[in-house]
Amino acid sequence: MAAVLAFVHHRHMAGRTTNKHFLREWRQHRGYSLERVAEAVGMTHASLSRIERGLQPYSQPILEALADLYGTDVPNLLMRDPSNPE
């Protein structure tokens, strides 16, 4: 799992064009507001918005907190659209 996270994080930091994370999709899929999630994980909604838009890097602790809140795991946050049944 660490290798997957390192690869995805590298792609994220390199300004990925084909790989995208699904942080916003997971939040919306669970019906949570940006403000509610940001408060739950201890950050501002502006920072969370920038992370979701790929303008600010995410950290492992933030990914783990989001995964826990959304009831999934970190690889799913990064690689699986929750609205896609496959």
N, CA, C and O atoms as a GROMACS GRO file, in nm:
protein
  344
    1MET      N    1   0.082  -0.118   0.000
    1MET     CA    2   0.000   0.000   0.000
    1MET      C    3   0.087   0.125   0.000
    1MET      O    4   0.053   0.223  -0.066
    2ALA      N    5   0.197   0.124   0.072
    2ALA     CA    6   0.284   0.241   0.076
    2ALA      C    7   0.336   0.276  -0.063
    2ALA      O    8   0.349   0.393  -0.097
    3ALA      N    9   0.367   0.174  -0.143
    3ALA     CA   10   0.416   0.199  -0.278
    3ALA      C   11   0.309   0.265  -0.364
    3ALA      O   12   0.338   0.355  -0.442
    4VAL      N   13   0.184   0.220  -0.349
    4VAL     CA   14   0.074   0.281  -0.423
    4VAL      C   15   0.057   0.427  -0.383
    4VAL      O   16   0.042   0.514  -0.469
    5LEU      N   17   0.060   0.454  -0.253
    5LEU     CA   18   0.045   0.591  -0.206
    5LEU      C   19   0.160   0.680  -0.253
    5LEU      O   20   0.138   0.795  -0.291
    6ALA      N   21   0.280   0.627  -0.250
    6ALA     CA   22   0.395   0.705  -0.296
    6ALA      C   23   0.381   0.739  -0.444
    6ALA      O   24   0.410   0.852  -0.485
    7PHE      N   25   0.338   0.642  -0.525
    7PHE     CA   26   0.321   0.666  -0.668
    7PHE      C   27   0.212   0.770  -0.693
    7PHE      O   28   0.232   0.865  -0.770
    8VAL      N   29   0.097   0.753  -0.628
    8VAL     CA   30  -0.014   0.846  -0.649
    8VAL      C   31   0.025   0.985  -0.599
    8VAL      O   32  -0.005   1.084  -0.665
    9HIS      N   33   0.091   0.993  -0.484
    9HIS     CA   34   0.133   1.123  -0.432
    9HIS      C   35   0.231   1.189  -0.529
    9HIS      O   36   0.223   1.309  -0.553
   10HIS      N   37   0.324   1.111  -0.584
   10HIS     CA   38   0.420   1.166  -0.680
   10HIS      C   39   0.345   1.221  -0.801
   10HIS      O   40   0.377   1.330  -0.848
   11ARG      N   41   0.247   1.146  -0.851
   11ARG     CA   42   0.170   1.194  -0.965
   11ARG      C   43   0.093   1.321  -0.927
   11ARG      O   44   0.082   1.413  -1.008
   12HIS      N   45   0.041   1.325  -0.805
   12HIS     CA   46  -0.033   1.441  -0.758
   12HIS      C   47   0.057   1.564  -0.754
   12HIS      O   48   0.020   1.671  -0.802
   13MET      N   49   0.174   1.548  -0.699
   13MET     CA   50   0.266   1.660  -0.685
   13MET      C   51   0.325   1.702  -0.819
   13MET      O   52   0.366   1.817  -0.837
   14ALA      N   53   0.329   1.610  -0.913
   14ALA     CA   54   0.387   1.640  -1.044
   14ALA      C   55   0.284   1.705  -1.138
   14ALA      O   56   0.311   1.724  -1.256
   15GLY      N   57   0.168   1.739  -1.086
   15GLY     CA   58   0.066   1.802  -1.170
   15GLY      C   59   0.003   1.703  -1.264
   15GLY      O   60  -0.009   1.728  -1.384
   16ARG      N   61  -0.038   1.591  -1.210
   16ARG     CA   62  -0.092   1.482  -1.291
   16ARG      C   63  -0.194   1.532  -1.391
   16ARG      O   64  -0.267   1.628  -1.364
   17THR      N   65  -0.200   1.468  -1.504
   17THR     CA   66  -0.298   1.504  -1.603
   17THR      C   67  -0.395   1.389  -1.628
   17THR      O   68  -0.511   1.414  -1.659
   18THR      N   69  -0.350   1.265  -1.616
   18THR     CA   70  -0.439   1.153  -1.641
   18THR      C   71  -0.491   1.092  -1.512
   18THR      O   72  -0.605   1.045  -1.510
   19ASN      N   73  -0.414   1.089  -1.408
   19ASN     CA   74  -0.458   1.035  -1.280
   19ASN      C   75  -0.517   1.147  -1.197
   19ASN      O   76  -0.465   1.258  -1.194
   20LYS      N   77  -0.626   1.116  -1.130
   20LYS     CA   78  -0.698   1.214  -1.051
   20LYS      C   79  -0.740   1.145  -0.924
   20LYS      O   80  -0.771   1.026  -0.924
   21HIS      N   81  -0.742   1.219  -0.815
   21HIS     CA   82  -0.796   1.160  -0.693
   21HIS      C   83  -0.946   1.187  -0.689
   21HIS      O   84  -0.999   1.266  -0.768
   22PHE      N   85  -1.012   1.122  -0.597
   22PHE     CA   86  -1.158   1.130  -0.589
   22PHE      C   87  -1.203   1.183  -0.452
   22PHE      O   88  -1.307   1.141  -0.401
   23LEU      N   89  -1.126   1.273  -0.394
   23LEU     CA   90  -1.159   1.324  -0.261
   23LEU      C   91  -1.293   1.398  -0.261
   23LEU      O   92  -1.376   1.375  -0.174
   24ARG      N   93  -1.314   1.486  -0.356
   24ARG     CA   94  -1.440   1.560  -0.362
   24ARG      C   95  -1.557   1.466  -0.389
   24ARG      O   96  -1.664   1.480  -0.329
   25GLU      N   97  -1.537   1.370  -0.478
   25GLU     CA   98  -1.644   1.276  -0.511
   25GLU      C   99  -1.687   1.193  -0.389
   25GLU      O  100  -1.806   1.169  -0.368
   26TRP      N  101  -1.589   1.150  -0.309
   26TRP     CA  102  -1.622   1.075  -0.188
   26TRP      C  103  -1.700   1.163  -0.090
   26TRP      O  104  -1.798   1.118  -0.030
   27ARG      N  105  -1.657   1.288  -0.074
   27ARG     CA  106  -1.728   1.378   0.018
   27ARG      C  107  -1.872   1.397  -0.028
   27ARG      O  108  -1.965   1.386   0.052
   28GLN      N  109  -1.890   1.424  -0.155
   28GLN     CA  110  -2.025   1.445  -0.208
   28GLN      C  111  -2.107   1.317  -0.202
   28GLN      O  112  -2.227   1.321  -0.172
   29HIS      N  113  -2.045   1.204  -0.230
   29HIS     CA  114  -2.112   1.074  -0.225
   29HIS      C  115  -2.168   1.047  -0.085
   29HIS      O  116  -2.276   0.988  -0.071
   30ARG      N  117  -2.097   1.089   0.016
   30ARG     CA  118  -2.141   1.069   0.155
   30ARG      C  119  -2.237   1.179   0.201
   30ARG      O  120  -2.293   1.170   0.311
   31GLY      N  121  -2.256   1.282   0.119
   31GLY     CA  122  -2.351   1.389   0.151
   31GLY      C  123  -2.299   1.489   0.252
   31GLY      O  124  -2.378   1.554   0.321
   32TYR      N  125  -2.168   1.504   0.263
   32TYR     CA  126  -2.108   1.595   0.359
   32TYR      C  127  -2.073   1.728   0.294
   32TYR      O  128  -2.032   1.734   0.178
   33SER      N  129  -2.091   1.834   0.369
   33SER     CA  130  -2.050   1.966   0.320
   33SER      C  131  -1.899   1.982   0.339
   33SER      O  132  -1.838   1.914   0.422
   34LEU      N  133  -1.842   2.071   0.262
   34LEU     CA  134  -1.700   2.102   0.274
   34LEU      C  135  -1.668   2.149   0.416
   34LEU      O  136  -1.567   2.109   0.474
   35GLU      N  137  -1.754   2.233   0.470
   35GLU     CA  138  -1.731   2.287   0.604
   35GLU      C  139  -1.733   2.178   0.710
   35GLU      O  140  -1.649   2.177   0.800
   36ARG      N  141  -1.830   2.085   0.700
   36ARG     CA  142  -1.841   1.977   0.799
   36ARG      C  143  -1.717   1.888   0.798
   36ARG      O  144  -1.663   1.854   0.903
   37VAL      N  145  -1.672   1.851   0.679
   37VAL     CA  146  -1.555   1.763   0.669
   37VAL      C  147  -1.431   1.834   0.717
   37VAL      O  148  -1.351   1.777   0.791
   38ALA      N  149  -1.414   1.957   0.676
   38ALA     CA  150  -1.295   2.033   0.717
   38ALA      C  151  -1.288   2.043   0.870
   38ALA      O  152  -1.182   2.024   0.929
   39GLU      N  153  -1.400   2.072   0.933
   39GLU     CA  154  -1.402   2.081   1.079
   39GLU      C  155  -1.370   1.945   1.142
   39GLU      O  156  -1.297   1.937   1.240
   40ALA      N  157  -1.425   1.838   1.086
   40ALA     CA  158  -1.404   1.704   1.140
   40ALA      C  159  -1.258   1.660   1.134
   40ALA      O  160  -1.212   1.586   1.221
   41VAL      N  161  -1.185   1.705   1.030
   41VAL     CA  162  -1.045   1.664   1.016
   41VAL      C  163  -0.947   1.772   1.063
   41VAL      O  164  -0.826   1.755   1.051
   42GLY      N  165  -1.000   1.882   1.116
   42GLY     CA  166  -0.914   1.983   1.176
   42GLY      C  167  -0.843   2.076   1.080
   42GLY      O  168  -0.726   2.107   1.099
   43MET      N  169  -0.915   2.119   0.977
   43MET     CA  170  -0.856   2.215   0.884
   43MET      C  171  -0.964   2.312   0.840
   43MET      O  172  -1.082   2.294   0.871
   44THR      N  173  -0.923   2.415   0.769
   44THR     CA  174  -1.021   2.512   0.718
   44THR      C  175  -1.087   2.456   0.593
   44THR      O  176  -1.031   2.372   0.523
   45HIS      N  177  -1.208   2.504   0.567
   45HIS     CA  178  -1.275   2.458   0.445
   45HIS      C  179  -1.200   2.508   0.321
   45HIS      O  180  -1.204   2.444   0.216
   46ALA      N  181  -1.132   2.621   0.332
   46ALA     CA  182  -1.054   2.672   0.219
   46ALA      C  183  -0.938   2.578   0.186
   46ALA      O  184  -0.910   2.552   0.070
   47SER      N  185  -0.872   2.528   0.290
   47SER     CA  186  -0.761   2.434   0.267
   47SER      C  187  -0.812   2.304   0.207
   47SER      O  188  -0.752   2.250   0.114
   48LEU      N  189  -0.922   2.253   0.260
   48LEU     CA  190  -0.977   2.129   0.205
   48LEU      C  191  -1.020   2.149   0.060
   48LEU      O  192  -1.000   2.060  -0.023
   49SER      N  193  -1.078   2.261   0.030
   49SER     CA  194  -1.117   2.290  -0.108
   49SER      C  195  -0.995   2.291  -0.201
   49SER      O  196  -1.001   2.236  -0.311
   50ARG      N  197  -0.887   2.352  -0.156
   50ARG     CA  198  -0.765   2.354  -0.238
   50ARG      C  199  -0.710   2.213  -0.258
   50ARG      O  200  -0.661   2.181  -0.367
   51ILE      N  201  -0.716   2.130  -0.156
   51ILE     CA  202  -0.670   1.991  -0.169
   51ILE      C  203  -0.758   1.918  -0.269
   51ILE      O  204  -0.708   1.849  -0.358
   52GLU      N  205  -0.889   1.932  -0.256
   52GLU     CA  206  -0.980   1.865  -0.349
   52GLU      C  207  -0.958   1.909  -0.493
   52GLU      O  208  -0.974   1.829  -0.586
   53ARG      N  209  -0.922   2.034  -0.513
   53ARG     CA  210  -0.900   2.086  -0.649
   53ARG      C  211  -0.759   2.061  -0.700
   53ARG      O  212  -0.727   2.096  -0.814
   54GLY      N  213  -0.673   2.003  -0.616
   54GLY     CA  214  -0.537   1.974  -0.658
   54GLY      C  215  -0.444   2.094  -0.652
   54GLY      O  216  -0.338   2.092  -0.714
   55LEU      N  217  -0.482   2.197  -0.580
   55LEU     CA  218  -0.401   2.317  -0.570
   55LEU      C  219  -0.309   2.316  -0.449
   55LEU      O  220  -0.216   2.396  -0.439
   56GLN      N  221  -0.335   2.226  -0.358
   56GLN     CA  222  -0.256   2.213  -0.235
   56GLN      C  223  -0.231   2.064  -0.213
   56GLN      O  224  -0.324   1.984  -0.232
   57PRO      N  225  -0.112   2.025  -0.176
   57PRO     CA  226  -0.085   1.882  -0.154
   57PRO      C  227  -0.157   1.829  -0.031
   57PRO      O  228  -0.182   1.902   0.065
   58TYR      N  229  -0.190   1.702  -0.037
   58TYR     CA  230  -0.249   1.637   0.079
   58TYR      C  231  -0.140   1.564   0.155
   58TYR      O  232  -0.030   1.543   0.103
   59SER      N  233  -0.169   1.527   0.279
   59SER     CA  234  -0.073   1.453   0.360
   59SER      C  235  -0.135   1.318   0.396
   59SER      O  236  -0.256   1.299   0.387
   60GLN      N  237  -0.051   1.227   0.438
   60GLN     CA  238  -0.099   1.096   0.480
   60GLN      C  239  -0.199   1.106   0.596
   60GLN      O  240  -0.303   1.040   0.591
   61PRO      N  241  -0.172   1.186   0.699
   61PRO     CA  242  -0.271   1.198   0.807
   61PRO      C  243  -0.407   1.251   0.760
   61PRO      O  244  -0.511   1.206   0.807
   62ILE      N  245  -0.406   1.345   0.668
   62ILE     CA  246  -0.533   1.398   0.616
   62ILE      C  247  -0.606   1.289   0.538
   62ILE      O  248  -0.727   1.272   0.554
   63LEU      N  249  -0.534   1.215   0.453
   63LEU     CA  250  -0.597   1.107   0.378
   63LEU      C  251  -0.657   1.003   0.470
   63LEU      O  252  -0.768   0.954   0.447
   64GLU      N  253  -0.585   0.967   0.575
   64GLU     CA  254  -0.635   0.868   0.669
   64GLU      C  255  -0.759   0.918   0.743
   64GLU      O  256  -0.853   0.841   0.764
   65ALA      N  257  -0.760   1.045   0.782
   65ALA     CA  258  -0.877   1.102   0.849
   65ALA      C  259  -0.997   1.106   0.756
   65ALA      O  260  -1.109   1.075   0.797
   66LEU      N  261  -0.976   1.144   0.630
   66LEU     CA  262  -1.085   1.147   0.533
   66LEU      C  263  -1.138   1.007   0.507
   66LEU      O  264  -1.259   0.986   0.503
   67ALA      N  265  -1.049   0.911   0.489
   67ALA     CA  266  -1.091   0.773   0.464
   67ALA      C  267  -1.176   0.721   0.580
   67ALA      O  268  -1.278   0.656   0.558
   68ASP      N  269  -1.133   0.749   0.701
   68ASP     CA  270  -1.208   0.706   0.819
   68ASP      C  271  -1.346   0.771   0.822
   68ASP      O  272  -1.446   0.704   0.847
   69LEU      N  273  -1.352   0.899   0.796
   69LEU     CA  274  -1.478   0.973   0.796
   69LEU      C  275  -1.573   0.921   0.688
   69LEU      O  276  -1.693   0.911   0.711
   70TYR      N  277  -1.520   0.888   0.572
   70TYR     CA  278  -1.602   0.844   0.459
   70TYR      C  279  -1.628   0.694   0.460
   70TYR      O  280  -1.704   0.645   0.377
   71GLY      N  281  -1.568   0.621   0.554
   71GLY     CA  282  -1.591   0.478   0.564
   71GLY      C  283  -1.530   0.399   0.450
   71GLY      O  284  -1.590   0.304   0.400
   72THR      N  285  -1.411   0.438   0.410
   72THR     CA  286  -1.340   0.368   0.304
   72THR      C  287  -1.194   0.361   0.342
   72THR      O  288  -1.158   0.385   0.457
   73ASP      N  289  -1.108   0.328   0.246
   73ASP     CA  290  -0.964   0.328   0.272
   73ASP      C  291  -0.895   0.428   0.180
   73ASP      O  292  -0.954   0.478   0.084
   74VAL      N  293  -0.771   0.456   0.212
   74VAL     CA  294  -0.696   0.559   0.138
   74VAL      C  295  -0.684   0.527  -0.011
   74VAL      O  296  -0.708   0.616  -0.093
   75PRO      N  297  -0.648   0.404  -0.050
   75PRO     CA  298  -0.640   0.378  -0.194
   75PRO      C  299  -0.771   0.407  -0.268
   75PRO      O  300  -0.768   0.457  -0.381
   76ASN      N  301  -0.885   0.377  -0.206
   76ASN     CA  302  -1.013   0.409  -0.271
   76ASN      C  303  -1.031   0.559  -0.288
   76ASN      O  304  -1.081   0.604  -0.392
   77LEU      N  305  -0.993   0.637  -0.189
   77LEU     CA  306  -1.004   0.783  -0.200
   77LEU      C  307  -0.928   0.835  -0.322
   77LEU      O  308  -0.970   0.929  -0.390
   78LEU      N  309  -0.816   0.773  -0.346
   78LEU     CA  310  -0.728   0.822  -0.452
   78LEU      C  311  -0.759   0.761  -0.589
   78LEU      O  312  -0.733   0.824  -0.692
   79MET      N  313  -0.813   0.641  -0.591
   79MET     CA  314  -0.822   0.570  -0.720
   79MET      C  315  -0.961   0.526  -0.763
   79MET      O  316  -0.976   0.480  -0.876
   80ARG      N  317  -1.063   0.538  -0.678
   80ARG     CA  318  -1.195   0.486  -0.715
   80ARG      C  319  -1.303   0.592  -0.700
   80ARG      O  320  -1.319   0.653  -0.594
   81ASP      N  321  -1.376   0.613  -0.807
   81ASP     CA  322  -1.492   0.702  -0.805
   81ASP      C  323  -1.604   0.628  -0.733
   81ASP      O  324  -1.646   0.522  -0.779
   82PRO      N  325  -1.654   0.681  -0.621
   82PRO     CA  326  -1.756   0.608  -0.545
   82PRO      C  327  -1.888   0.593  -0.617
   82PRO      O  328  -1.970   0.509  -0.578
   83SER      N  329  -1.913   0.672  -0.720
   83SER     CA  330  -2.038   0.661  -0.795
   83SER      C  331  -2.031   0.552  -0.902
   83SER      O  332  -2.133   0.518  -0.963
   84ASN      N  333  -1.912   0.498  -0.925
   84ASN     CA  334  -1.894   0.392  -1.025
   84ASN      C  335  -1.903   0.258  -0.955
   84ASN      O  336  -1.821   0.228  -0.868
   85PRO      N  337  -2.002   0.175  -0.991
   85PRO     CA  338  -2.018   0.047  -0.920
   85PRO      C  339  -1.904  -0.052  -0.941
   85PRO      O  340  -1.890  -0.147  -0.863
   86GLU      N  341  -1.823  -0.033  -1.041
   86GLU     CA  342  -1.710  -0.125  -1.065
   86GLU      C  343  -1.597  -0.077  -0.982
   86GLU      O  344  -1.490  -0.137  -0.984
   0.00000   0.00000   0.00000
